[in-house]
Amino acid sequence: MPRAPRTPPISPSVARKLAVRAGHGPEAIVVGSRSGVIEWANSAWESITGWALEESVSKPISRLLAEIGIERDVLDFFQSHYLAGRRASVELPLETPDGRSLWIHLEVEPYRDETGEVALDRHLERERVQPLMDARFAGEVPAAAAELRLLASEAIHAARDLQVLADRLEGERSLHSDSVLTLAQMLRECISPLLERAEGAPLPLRAIHVPELVAKCCRELAPRLSKQSSIDLVLSSKVPRAVSNAESLTDVLVDLMSESARAMAGSWGTLSVTAGTTEPGCALISEVYHASFFGTLSDTAPRVFIEIHDTAVNITPDEITRIAGQLLPALPKGRAFTLLRLRLRLEEIGAEMHVSGAPGCGTRVLVLLPVAD
C-alpha cells in the first residue's frame, strides 16, 4: 500500500544552513516541512540512528519520534517550541533498530526559507493553535442545527417543484424535441438522489468488520494518489465489529480520504489511516496527530474509531467551529462544506465525526462507531 518515498528538493537557503551544520561534525540531520513531514535526511542519520532513509523520508515526524521511543511529554515539549518558532534540545537514551543503546543529544530548530515554508510565525501559537484545540470540544449548537434542517427542508421542497416541472416538460407534446426531453432527464437526474435520501427508508445497520472495510477503501484510493503522496495504514489486530451501514460508510471514508488527497496535491504529503478501539474513560492518543482526543473520557463502553490524518495545510479554526456547530460555510463548496456534508451522512448511520487541525500538524478526521453487541 505505501509508496516508495522520493526525496524532494529542499530550498537553497535551508540547504546552505544544513551544509554549514553538517560540516561541523558527524551529526544526524533531518528536515521537516510545516506540514509535519520529513523531507530530507543526511547519510549520518541512517548510520547513527539505524533508521533507514526510506523508512524516514516522507513520513510524519511525530510518528518517527514515537517509533524511536521518545516519551510523549518530550514530544509535546518539542511540539510547543516548534510551533512557537523556538529552538529546543534534550539529551536522552535511544535504542536503535539493530539493538544498539545510545545516549544522544537531540535538537529541534525551526528554519525558515524565503517563502516561510519550514517554520511557523511565532504569533500563530496563541492566536490560532489554541482555538483549534478548543474547537474540538464545541458542543452541538441547536439554533445552527435547526437552521441547517430548515435549509434541507427548503431544498427538498424545491426538488419536488423541479420534479413537477420535469413531468410537465415531458407531457407537453407541442414542446417535444430532443433538447427539451434531454433537459427534463437532466432535471430528474439532479433531483432524484436528494429525494431518494429524503423519502427513502432509513439505512439498515448491521455488524461490520471495520479494518477490512478501511483497507478496501485505501486500496481503492492508492492508485489515484499523486507520486508525491503516500498512505500509511495501521490496523489494530483486535477490533470488535461495529454497528453501521457498510455501503454508506465506505462511500464516506473514500470521500474523506479523497478530500485529504486533494488537499495534499502539489506537495509532498502523507495520508495516515488508523483503525482501532477506544478505552472507556481514557483519552484517545493518536500515533500521528500531536493532540489527544478527549471526547472519549465520558464513555462507558468502547467504540471503534477510524482516524484519517493528512499533512496538508490544516483546516482553519473557523471552519472547524462551523463543522462542529453544523453551520454552512460562507460558500457552499470547498473542504469545510464537504466535511460538513459527510458528517451529516455519518450521523444517518449512527456514527460521530470530529475534525481538528493545527499549523504544522495537518488535519485529523476522527470517526467513532458503536461496538456491536
C-alpha positions as CSV (number, residue, x, y, z in Angstrom):
1,M,0.0,0.0,0.0
2,P,2.6,2.7,1.0
3,R,4.5,4.2,-1.9
4,A,8.3,4.2,-2.0
5,P,9.3,7.7,-0.8
6,R,11.1,10.1,-3.2
7,T,13.3,12.7,-1.6
8,P,12.1,16.1,-2.7
9,P,14.4,19.1,-3.2
10,I,14.8,21.5,-0.3
11,S,15.1,25.2,-0.6
12,P,18.6,26.7,-1.3
13,S,18.7,28.8,1.9
14,V,17.9,25.8,4.1
15,A,20.4,23.7,2.1
16,R,23.1,26.3,2.9
17,K,22.4,26.2,6.6
18,L,22.4,22.4,6.6
19,A,25.8,22.3,4.8
20,V,27.2,24.6,7.5
21,R,25.8,22.4,10.3
22,A,26.9,19.1,8.6
23,G,30.4,20.4,8.2
24,H,31.0,20.8,11.9
25,G,30.8,17.1,12.8
26,P,29.1,13.8,12.2
27,E,25.6,15.0,13.1
28,A,22.5,13.2,12.0
29,I,20.2,15.8,10.5
30,V,16.6,15.6,9.2
31,V,14.5,18.4,7.8
32,G,10.7,18.6,8.1
33,S,8.1,20.8,6.4
34,R,5.4,22.9,8.0
35,S,3.0,20.1,7.3
36,G,5.0,17.8,9.7
37,V,6.6,15.5,7.1
38,I,10.3,14.6,6.9
39,E,11.6,16.0,3.6
40,W,15.3,15.3,3.8
41,A,17.9,13.4,5.9
42,N,21.6,13.1,5.6
43,S,23.6,9.9,5.5
44,A,24.7,10.2,9.1
45,W,21.1,9.9,10.2
46,E,21.0,6.3,9.0
47,S,24.4,5.3,10.3
48,I,23.9,6.9,13.8
49,T,20.2,6.0,14.5
50,G,19.9,2.8,12.5
51,W,16.7,4.0,10.8
52,A,16.9,3.6,7.0
53,L,16.3,6.7,4.9
54,E,13.4,5.1,3.0
55,E,11.7,4.5,6.4
56,S,12.1,8.1,7.4
57,V,11.7,10.4,4.4
58,S,8.1,11.4,3.5
59,K,6.9,10.1,6.9
60,P,5.2,12.2,9.7
61,I,7.9,13.5,12.1
62,S,5.6,12.7,15.1
63,R,5.3,9.1,14.1
64,L,9.0,8.6,13.6
65,L,9.8,10.1,17.0
66,A,7.2,7.9,18.6
67,E,8.7,4.8,16.9
68,I,12.1,5.8,18.1
69,G,10.7,5.6,21.7
70,I,10.7,9.2,22.8
71,E,8.2,9.8,25.6
72,R,5.1,11.7,24.8
73,D,5.9,14.6,27.2
74,V,9.1,15.1,25.3
75,L,7.2,15.2,22.0
76,D,4.8,17.8,23.5
77,F,7.9,19.8,24.6
78,F,9.3,19.8,21.1
79,Q,5.9,20.5,19.6
80,S,5.3,23.6,21.7
81,H,8.7,25.0,20.9
82,Y,8.4,24.3,17.2
83,L,5.0,26.0,16.9
84,A,6.4,29.0,18.7
85,G,9.4,29.2,16.4
86,R,11.9,28.4,19.2
87,R,14.9,26.0,19.3
88,A,14.7,23.1,21.8
89,S,17.2,20.5,22.8
90,V,17.3,17.5,25.2
91,E,19.6,14.5,26.0
92,L,18.0,11.1,26.2
93,P,18.7,7.4,25.6
94,L,17.9,5.7,22.3
95,E,17.5,2.1,21.3
96,T,18.3,1.6,17.6
97,P,16.5,-0.9,15.4
98,D,19.7,-3.1,15.3
99,G,19.8,-3.3,19.1
100,R,22.4,-0.7,20.0
101,S,21.9,1.5,23.1
102,L,22.9,5.2,22.6
103,W,22.8,8.4,24.6
104,I,22.0,11.2,22.1
105,H,21.8,15.0,22.2
106,L,18.6,15.8,20.2
107,E,17.9,19.3,18.9
108,V,14.9,20.7,17.0
109,E,15.4,24.1,15.4
110,P,12.9,25.8,13.1
111,Y,14.4,27.1,9.9
112,R,12.5,29.5,7.6
113,D,13.3,30.0,3.9
114,E,12.3,33.0,1.8
115,T,8.7,31.7,1.5
116,G,8.4,30.7,5.1
117,E,7.9,27.1,4.1
118,V,9.7,25.3,7.0
119,A,9.0,27.2,10.2
120,L,5.9,29.0,11.6
121,D,5.4,32.6,12.7
122,R,5.7,32.9,16.4
123,H,2.4,34.7,16.9
124,L,0.4,31.7,15.5
125,E,0.8,29.7,18.7
126,R,-1.6,31.8,20.8
127,E,-3.9,33.2,18.2
128,R,-4.5,30.1,16.0
129,V,-3.4,26.9,17.7
130,Q,-5.3,27.2,21.0
131,P,-8.6,28.0,19.3
132,L,-8.0,24.8,17.2
133,M,-7.6,22.8,20.4
134,D,-10.7,24.2,21.9
135,A,-12.9,23.8,18.8
136,R,-12.9,20.0,19.1
137,F,-14.9,20.3,22.4
138,A,-17.6,22.6,20.9
139,G,-21.0,21.0,21.5
140,E,-23.9,21.0,19.2
141,V,-25.5,24.4,18.5
142,P,-29.3,23.9,18.5
143,A,-30.0,27.1,16.5
144,A,-27.4,26.2,13.9
145,A,-28.8,22.6,13.6
146,A,-32.3,23.9,13.2
147,E,-31.2,26.4,10.5
148,L,-29.5,23.5,8.6
149,R,-32.6,21.3,8.8
150,L,-34.7,24.2,7.6
151,L,-32.4,24.7,4.6
152,A,-32.6,21.0,3.9
153,S,-36.4,21.1,4.0
154,E,-36.5,24.0,1.6
155,A,-34.1,22.2,-0.8
156,I,-36.4,19.1,-0.7
157,H,-39.5,21.3,-1.5
158,A,-37.6,22.9,-4.4
159,A,-36.6,19.5,-5.7
160,R,-40.2,18.4,-5.7
161,D,-41.2,21.5,-7.6
162,L,-38.5,20.7,-10.2
163,Q,-39.8,17.2,-10.5
164,V,-43.2,18.6,-11.3
165,L,-41.6,20.8,-13.9
166,A,-39.8,17.8,-15.5
167,D,-43.1,16.0,-15.7
168,R,-44.7,18.9,-17.5
169,L,-41.9,19.2,-19.9
170,E,-42.2,15.6,-20.8
171,G,-46.0,15.8,-21.1
172,E,-46.2,18.9,-23.4
173,R,-46.2,17.3,-26.8
174,S,-46.0,20.7,-28.5
175,L,-42.6,21.2,-26.9
176,H,-41.3,17.8,-27.7
177,S,-37.8,17.9,-29.1
178,D,-34.5,16.2,-28.3
179,S,-33.3,19.2,-26.3
180,V,-36.4,19.5,-24.2
181,L,-36.5,15.8,-23.4
182,T,-32.8,15.9,-22.5
183,L,-33.4,18.9,-20.2
184,A,-36.2,17.0,-18.5
185,Q,-34.0,14.0,-18.0
186,M,-31.1,16.1,-16.6
187,L,-33.5,17.7,-14.1
188,R,-34.6,14.2,-12.9
189,E,-31.0,13.0,-12.5
190,C,-30.1,16.1,-10.4
191,I,-33.0,15.8,-8.0
192,S,-33.6,12.1,-7.7
193,P,-30.7,11.4,-5.3
194,L,-31.9,14.1,-2.9
195,L,-35.5,12.9,-3.0
196,E,-34.5,9.2,-2.6
197,R,-32.5,10.1,0.6
198,A,-35.2,12.3,1.9
199,E,-38.1,10.0,1.3
200,G,-36.5,6.6,1.4
201,A,-36.4,4.2,4.3
202,P,-33.7,4.5,7.0
203,L,-30.4,2.8,6.0
204,P,-30.1,-0.7,7.5
205,L,-27.5,-1.0,10.2
206,R,-25.5,-4.3,10.7
207,A,-22.4,-5.5,12.4
208,I,-19.4,-4.9,10.1
209,H,-15.6,-5.6,10.3
210,V,-14.1,-2.1,10.2
211,P,-10.4,-2.9,9.5
212,E,-11.4,-4.9,6.4
213,L,-13.6,-2.1,5.1
214,V,-10.9,0.6,5.8
215,A,-8.2,-1.5,4.0
216,K,-10.6,-1.8,1.0
217,C,-11.0,2.0,0.9
218,C,-7.2,2.5,1.0
219,R,-6.7,0.1,-1.9
220,E,-9.3,1.9,-3.9
221,L,-7.6,5.3,-3.3
222,A,-3.9,4.3,-3.6
223,P,-3.8,4.2,-7.5
224,R,-5.2,7.7,-7.6
225,L,-2.7,9.3,-5.3
226,S,-0.1,11.6,-6.7
227,K,3.5,10.4,-6.8
228,Q,4.3,12.9,-4.0
229,S,1.8,11.3,-1.6
230,S,1.8,8.1,0.3
231,I,-0.6,6.1,2.5
232,D,0.4,4.8,6.0
233,L,-2.2,2.2,7.1
234,V,-2.3,1.0,10.7
235,L,-5.0,-1.5,11.7
236,S,-5.3,-2.9,15.2
237,S,-5.3,-6.7,15.2
238,K,-8.2,-6.9,17.8
239,V,-11.0,-4.6,16.7
240,P,-14.6,-5.7,17.5
241,R,-17.3,-5.5,14.9
242,A,-19.1,-2.1,14.7
243,V,-22.7,-1.2,14.0
244,S,-23.0,0.7,10.7
245,N,-24.1,0.5,7.1
246,A,-21.2,-0.9,5.2
247,E,-22.0,0.7,1.8
248,S,-22.7,4.2,3.2
249,L,-19.6,4.1,5.5
250,T,-17.4,3.0,2.6
251,D,-18.7,5.9,0.4
252,V,-18.0,8.4,3.3
253,L,-14.5,7.1,4.0
254,V,-13.5,7.1,0.3
255,D,-14.7,10.7,0.1
256,L,-12.8,11.7,3.3
257,M,-9.6,10.2,2.0
258,S,-10.1,11.7,-1.4
259,E,-10.6,15.1,0.1
260,S,-7.3,14.7,2.0
261,A,-5.6,13.6,-1.2
262,R,-6.8,16.7,-3.0
263,A,-5.6,18.9,-0.1
264,M,-2.1,17.4,-0.4
265,A,-2.0,17.6,-4.2
266,G,1.0,19.5,-5.5
267,S,3.2,19.0,-2.4
268,W,4.8,16.1,-0.5
269,G,2.5,14.6,2.0
270,T,1.3,11.5,3.9
271,L,-2.2,10.2,4.5
272,S,-2.3,8.2,7.7
273,V,-5.3,6.0,8.3
274,T,-5.7,4.2,11.6
275,A,-8.4,1.9,12.9
276,G,-8.8,0.6,16.5
277,T,-10.8,0.6,19.7
278,T,-11.2,3.3,22.3
279,E,-10.9,2.7,26.0
280,P,-13.8,3.9,28.2
281,G,-12.8,6.8,30.4
282,C,-9.5,7.4,28.6
283,A,-8.4,9.9,26.0
284,L,-7.7,8.6,22.6
285,I,-4.0,9.1,21.8
286,S,-3.1,9.4,18.2
287,E,0.0,8.0,16.6
288,V,0.4,10.8,14.1
289,Y,-1.5,13.8,15.5
290,H,0.0,15.9,18.2
291,A,-3.1,16.2,20.5
292,S,-5.2,13.5,22.1
293,F,-9.0,13.3,21.6
294,F,-10.8,13.8,24.9
295,G,-14.3,13.1,23.7
296,T,-14.0,9.5,25.0
297,L,-13.4,10.4,28.6
298,S,-17.1,10.1,29.5
299,D,-17.6,6.9,27.5
300,T,-18.9,3.9,29.5
301,A,-18.3,1.4,26.6
302,P,-15.6,1.1,24.0
303,R,-16.1,2.4,20.5
304,V,-14.4,1.6,17.2
305,F,-12.5,4.5,15.8
306,I,-11.2,5.4,12.3
307,E,-8.6,8.2,12.2
308,I,-7.8,9.9,8.9
309,H,-4.9,12.4,9.1
310,D,-3.2,14.3,6.3
311,T,-0.2,16.5,6.3
312,A,-1.8,19.2,4.0
313,V,-2.3,22.8,5.2
314,N,-4.7,22.4,8.1
315,I,-8.3,23.3,8.1
316,T,-9.0,26.7,9.8
317,P,-10.4,27.3,13.3
318,D,-13.5,29.0,11.8
319,E,-14.1,26.0,9.6
320,I,-13.8,23.6,12.5
321,T,-16.2,25.6,14.5
322,R,-18.8,25.7,11.7
323,I,-18.5,21.9,11.1
324,A,-18.9,21.2,14.9
325,G,-21.9,23.5,15.0
326,Q,-23.5,22.3,11.8
327,L,-23.2,25.8,10.2
328,L,-22.8,26.1,6.5
329,P,-19.6,27.8,5.4
330,A,-19.7,31.1,3.7
331,L,-19.6,29.4,0.3
332,P,-21.3,26.1,-0.3
333,K,-18.1,24.5,-1.6
334,G,-14.6,23.6,-0.5
335,R,-13.2,21.3,2.1
336,A,-15.3,22.6,5.0
337,F,-18.6,22.1,3.1
338,T,-17.5,18.6,2.1
339,L,-16.7,17.7,5.7
340,L,-20.0,19.1,7.0
341,R,-21.9,17.1,4.3
342,L,-20.0,13.9,5.3
343,R,-20.6,14.5,9.0
344,L,-24.3,14.6,8.4
345,R,-24.1,11.4,6.3
346,L,-22.3,9.6,9.2
347,E,-25.0,10.7,11.6
348,E,-27.5,8.9,9.4
349,I,-25.8,5.6,10.2
350,G,-25.2,6.3,13.9
351,A,-21.6,7.4,13.7
352,E,-19.8,10.5,15.0
353,M,-17.3,12.7,13.2
354,H,-14.8,15.1,14.8
355,V,-12.4,17.4,13.0
356,S,-9.3,19.0,14.4
357,G,-6.2,20.7,12.9
358,A,-3.3,22.9,13.8
359,P,-0.5,24.7,11.9
360,G,2.3,22.3,11.2
361,C,0.2,19.3,12.2
362,G,-2.3,18.9,9.4
363,T,-5.9,17.9,9.7
364,R,-7.4,15.0,11.6
365,V,-10.8,13.5,11.0
366,L,-12.0,11.0,13.7
367,V,-14.9,8.7,13.0
368,L,-16.4,6.9,16.0
369,L,-18.8,3.9,15.7
370,P,-20.7,1.9,18.3
371,V,-19.5,-1.6,19.0
372,A,-21.9,-4.4,18.0
373,D,-23.3,-6.5,20.9
